[in-house]
Amino acid sequence: MLWRTFLRSNPLSKKIYKRIALSKMVNYGFLKKLMVVGERQLLREVVKYVDLAEKANSLLIPAMDGSSGNIEKANTEIRALEKQADETTMSLKHEITNGAISSTLMNSLFTLVENCDTLLDLSYFAIREMKRMMAPFGGFKESERSFIFREYGKFARMLDINQDALKSLRNMLISESTEQMRVYRRQIEDKEERVDELKDEIIDELYRNSASIGYLTFSHLTDMVHKIDDLLDDCEDIADTVFTIITSLTK
């Protein structure tokens, strides 16, 4: 405080004080601009994952009709999408590690990247399990095959909701305010809760029919319903992490 008073009272130092004040203003404006650029770059990178996840999800939905053609197509294409996500993850981790980022923000960014990558891992797991199930499928009784197809139809409903959740995530990422982000974040939470309810209904039905279906069918369908539910959980985790990062940047 004393040095400010001195500078203001000393005619020879007025220019120096003015330059210091102007310098502070310029630096503040630069940091603010840098924050916006960094924020937008981060969101653009996350949108890439959403693009891949939407494509994978749109392949999973028709595969739930149980046809070998749709399952084979989805398996091949989702595997390629999963590899793209892995490449993006490696690139982003390299950028995060070699960038001038605070340790707190670095941890959040790593969490975000890992969660985004998991979206594609889960999709690939689901279609890979379906492809594996094709091998013994012909040996099942007609009643058991019908049961599996019926559950696949319910999985398709869960994936429809997941597609909507991904759209909400995309809208959240391109939002222009934290208020808009909160709205889309809440939409994702609502969709996750709806899928949770469907998951519980399916698991209850699996246990009710456990005596009339084989262990392989029970295990396969249980794994599938949990993994599809995990897609919505992961989408919600991504939304929470993005919101945490953005609010910390804009404080």
C-alpha positions, -999 to +999 in steps of 0.1 A: +000+000+000+029+024+009+046+019-025+013+027-043+009+060-023+045+069-030+041+063-067+009+083-069+023+113-049+056+114-068+051+132-101+082+115-116+067+081-108+031+086-121+041+072-155+056+041-138+025+035-118+003+039-148+024+013-167+022-012-139-016-008-137-018-012-175+004-042-175-018-059-149-049-052-170-031-066-201-020-097-183-055-103-168-070-100-203-045-124-217-051-150-190-089-146-195-085-151-232-062-181-226-087-197-203-114-195-229-092-209-256-081-238-234-116-245-223-129-246-259-100-268-270-107-293-241-144-294-251-135-300-288-114-330-278-141-345-257-166-340-285-144-363-306-151-391-282-188-384-283-187-387-321-171-421-318-195-432-290-226-422-310-213-442-340-207-472-318-241-469-301-258-466-335-242-499-345-251-517-313-288-509-315-295-528-348-272-556-336-297-562-308-320-580-333-296-609-328-288-613-365-253-626-373-249-600-401-256-570-378-235-585-351-205-591-374-208-556-389-210-539-355-181-560-341-158-550-370-167-513-370-168-508-333-134-524-330-121-498-354-138-470-334-123-483-302-088-481-317-094-446-328-104-437-292-072-454-279-051-433-303-069-401-292-063-411-256-026-416-260-023-383-278-042-364-252-023-379-223+009-369-240-004-333-244-015-332-207+017-346-194+039-322-214+017-291-210+019-264-184-010-276-163-014-275-125-014-309-107-050-305-097-062-298-132-040-325-146-056-352-124-091-340-135-080-341-172-066-376-169-099-387-153-119-371-181-098-388-208-100-422-191-138-419-188-142-409-224-120-438-236-141-462-214-172-453-235-157-471-265-142-500-244-177-507-230-193-507-265-167-531-278-171-554-248-208-556-255-206-564-291-177-588-286-198-608-260-227-610-285-203-623-312-190-650-288-226-659-280-232-667-317-211-699-316-233-720-292-265-702-301-277-729-325-276-755-297-301-737-275-337-746-272-362-724-291-376-712-258-342-701-246-334-684-279-367-665-277-358-654-242-324-641-253-339-622-282-365-607-258-338-594-235-318-581-264-348-560-273-348-545-238-311-538-242-319-519-274-343-497-253-314-490-229-292-481-258-318-457-273-317-438-240-279-439-241-280-423-275-302-395-260-277-391-232-248-387-256-268-360-274-273-342-241-235-346-234-227-331-268-251-301-261-235-297-227-200-295-242-210-268-267-230-248-241-222-211-238-229-209-200-226-230-169-264-226-165-270-244-198-245-270-188-264-277-156-296-283-176-280-309-199-261-324-169-294-330-152-309-345-184-280-370-184-287-379-147-324-384-155-315-408-184-291-427-162-318-432-136-342-445-162-317-470-174-310-481-138-347-489-135-346-510-167-315-528-155-331-537-123-362-550-141-341-572-164-320-586-136-352-594-116-365-613-147-333-632-151-335-645-116-371-654-120-363-675-151-329-688-139-343-723-135-355-725-171-324-710-188-288-723-189-259-708-169-243-695-201-275-675-210-278-662-174-242-651-173-242-636-207-273-615-202-262-604-167-228-592-180-245-574-209-271-555-189-244-543-165-221-532-193-249-513-210-258-497-177-221-487-173-224-467-205-249-444-189-229-443-156-198-434-176-216-407-196-227-392-163-192-393-149-179-375-180-205-348-175-196-344-139-159-342-146-163-316-174-186-295-152-160-296-124-132-286-148-151-257-163-164-243-131-128-244-117-115-226-148-142-199-146-138-190-109 
